[in-house]
């Protein structure tokens, strides 16, 4: 599926109280030196980052170091120095196995050289591919926790303690925890070089030459998927007022050439299509099936479908946040339409600045692809605490791209993730407003009223059996389709405001 080079084990640094463990690669063979060590070349403007994988070991005799009781079972990672990283998560072998326990980490800041207190990682990563989809069944897919953003750090310690349960059979290591648990330390790399400054409202475009972000063919096709909203290599798609945004309906429903190869016959609502197809101007454009507009009870009829498109928000493209396009699967996945928007929080913590948002997204992208084994980042869009909207999964921001965000309901929907954790912390007003603006535009392209309800067919999950037709609100929280705390109580409580604002922006 992917060949991802994982950086080799960190060289020895000043020793801590406990020994270093050798990292293992995530989904790729480890790099083996074949000669004398050489100084690496100078770093490019936007290095791709790195992922290092450390197997967890039984707490054993080191329980005191982990702050656990003498009789507590569990797995962990001893305190050790590592190469700098900024995001961490735990993965394990079986994607269907659940981690029933408490996951905690503490890290040492590269800026202050001080250790943090123990921080909780959400044990269940409920943003997942559908179980029977090609993506969900792939052998590279692993079970995983949610990722946690910890900021630039150079030392780490992990402890995982299982929940006591008399009726739960141990899954591995005699601890009741999934087999093959390992800590994934993600270095998101540096931000891409800034685009040339322009006047407000103009498209930001990279200088002439190769499109940044991995191999040029994949980068160009990911960028071309946003035609005609932005030129090839654009780092952002500009905001438009409502009348001009109505022209985006054509971009949402464009079908070029014929569907060729790799059609997912098991899911008639989904097409897995090659990244590129010939076009008149020689630039590869993604193929997409025709949509089924007009068949949903909440969809406008064909004559008025473009009437209620909300104003397009400014969207930072994948090139703008520095996606390494060589990591993801080379195909785009589309469904027939977009009926609903599921709102999420990333559960990655709130300890980031808005200037770090692109780094957080690159970290989540790498964690979803390299560590969890998904085809691409799971969300269709991400929104930071300052209200900036970012393109997520590749395939075109206006199109019906199939994501991996709401297990069982990834077909004919989109996932919008607000970066942060909003179980107890209030969702920033700028982020709430951005979600409403994005939903007003994208749902409007497919003729959906944000204050209405739609019907979706479950692909299987812990709330609805596979094949169940479920009526939900057009703007729903993740928990409406799957039993989860996502998007957090504080963000979930703002969905009514988001629906009303989105409808008003559509002119309803």
Protein Blocks (a to p, Z undefined) as FASTA:
>chain_A
ZZcddddddddddddfbdcdddddehiacdddfbdcdddddddfbdgbjadddddddfkl
mlmmnopafklgcdddddddddddfbdcdddfblmbccddddddddddfklopacddddd
dfbafbccdfkbmklmpmkbccddddddebjafbdcddddddddfkbccfbhhlopaehi
acddddebjaddddddddehiacdddedddeeijfklmmmmmmmmpckbcehiabdcddd
fklmmmmmmmmmgcehjaeehiafklmkbccddfbdcdfkopacddddddfehkafkbcc
fklmmmmcccddddddfklnopafklpcfbdcddfbdfbdcdddehlojabcfklmmmmm
mmmmmmmmmmnopabdfbfbdcdfkopacdfbehijkbccdddfbghilgopacdddedd
fklbccdfklmmmmmmmmmmmmmmnopafkbccddddebijkbcghiacdddfbdcfklm
occfbebjklmmmmmmmmmmmmmmnoZZ
